[in-house]
Every structure is written in structure tokens, then in C-alpha cells.
Amino acid sequence: STCTSTGFPSFVPLRPDGSESESEVVNALLQEAPASLEYFSRNRRTGERLEWSVSAAALHADFEMSRTIQLARELEAADAEEEEADLAGGAWS
């Protein structure tokens, strides 16, 4: 799902009985240079950050998300180059 307050992807862990927990895990893309991902857990009602142990699976997910960001940057750069070429070639005149 997407966190409504930030627009970042998030998920709500389930309890053993299948009900939703009071926390959510947020995957935030930081717009600083260089762009990076921040994972954190917080209380869904108050927004307060919570202590959170990161598992090996989460570390693997971080690697995969980093690769996704790299691919997105490459596509963005290719799109910018294509747009520049179109402008230079008079495609917008």
C-alpha cells in the first residue's frame, strides 16, 4: 500500500491471528544527493517512529530497491538525452 501522509510505499505487518498490527513499515525515497532509501517502522495512529529490527530479507530488499533506483536513473538519463536530441533536431519546432 501507499502511506497516505507521505506518498511512500508502506506495509502493515500482520499478527499471527491475521489482524493488522499497530505499526507500519515505510520505504521513503530521500531526495538528497545521492538519492537513497530509508526504511523505518512507525505507529500507524501517531506516526511516532518505533524500534525495528531489520532482518536479512529486508537487507536483500534494500539491495533490490537500490538496483531499481539505479535502473530508474538510467532510464531518466536516457529520456533526457532523447529529449535533448529531439530539441536539437527541431522535433518541437
C-alpha positions as CSV (number, residue, x, y, z in Angstrom):
1,S,0.0,0.0,0.0
2,T,1.0,3.7,0.0
3,C,1.3,5.7,3.1
4,T,-1.3,8.5,2.7
5,S,0.6,11.1,4.7
6,T,3.9,10.8,2.7
7,G,3.0,9.0,-0.5
8,F,5.8,6.5,0.1
9,P,5.2,2.7,-0.2
10,S,4.5,1.1,3.1
11,F,3.2,-2.2,4.5
12,V,1.4,-3.2,7.7
13,P,2.7,-6.4,9.3
14,L,0.1,-8.9,10.3
15,R,-0.2,-10.5,13.7
16,P,-0.2,-14.3,14.0
17,D,-4.1,-14.2,14.0
18,G,-4.1,-12.3,10.7
19,S,-5.1,-9.0,12.1
20,E,-3.2,-5.8,11.2
21,S,-0.6,-4.6,13.7
22,E,-0.5,-1.1,15.0
23,S,2.8,-0.4,13.1
24,E,3.7,0.1,9.5
25,V,7.0,-0.1,7.7
26,V,7.6,2.9,5.4
27,N,10.0,2.9,2.4
28,A,11.0,6.5,1.9
29,L,12.9,7.8,-1.1
30,L,15.1,10.6,0.1
31,Q,15.7,13.3,-2.5
32,E,19.1,14.2,-1.3
33,A,22.2,13.8,-3.5
34,P,22.8,11.0,-3.8
35,A,19.2,9.7,-3.6
36,S,18.8,6.9,-1.1
37,L,16.1,4.8,0.6
38,E,15.1,5.0,4.2
39,Y,13.2,2.1,5.9
40,F,11.6,2.8,9.2
41,S,8.7,1.5,11.3
42,R,6.2,3.7,13.0
43,N,3.0,3.7,14.8
44,R,0.1,3.9,12.3
45,R,-2.0,6.1,14.5
46,T,0.5,8.5,16.0
47,G,3.2,8.5,13.3
48,E,5.9,8.0,16.1
49,R,8.9,6.0,14.9
50,L,9.4,2.7,16.6
51,E,12.4,0.5,17.3
52,W,12.7,-2.0,14.5
53,S,15.0,-5.0,13.9
54,V,15.9,-5.4,10.3
55,S,16.0,-9.0,9.0
56,A,18.3,-10.4,6.3
57,A,15.3,-10.4,4.0
58,A,14.9,-6.7,4.5
59,L,18.6,-6.1,3.7
60,H,18.1,-8.1,0.5
61,A,15.0,-5.9,-0.3
62,D,17.2,-2.9,0.2
63,F,19.7,-4.2,-2.3
64,E,16.9,-4.8,-4.8
65,M,15.4,-1.3,-4.2
66,S,18.8,0.2,-4.7
67,R,19.1,-1.6,-8.1
68,T,15.6,-0.4,-9.0
69,I,16.6,3.2,-8.3
70,Q,19.8,2.8,-10.4
71,L,17.7,1.5,-13.3
72,A,15.3,4.4,-12.9
73,R,18.2,6.9,-13.0
74,E,19.5,5.2,-16.2
75,L,16.1,5.4,-17.8
76,E,15.7,9.0,-16.7
77,A,19.1,9.9,-18.2
78,A,18.2,8.2,-21.5
79,D,14.9,10.0,-21.7
80,A,16.7,13.4,-21.1
81,E,19.2,12.6,-23.8
82,E,16.4,11.7,-26.2
83,E,14.5,14.9,-25.4
84,E,17.7,16.9,-26.0
85,A,18.2,15.2,-29.3
86,D,14.6,15.9,-30.3
87,L,15.0,19.5,-29.4
88,A,18.3,19.8,-31.3
89,G,16.8,18.1,-34.3
90,G,13.9,20.5,-34.4
91,A,11.2,18.0,-33.4
92,W,9.5,20.6,-31.3
93,S,9.5,23.4,-33.9
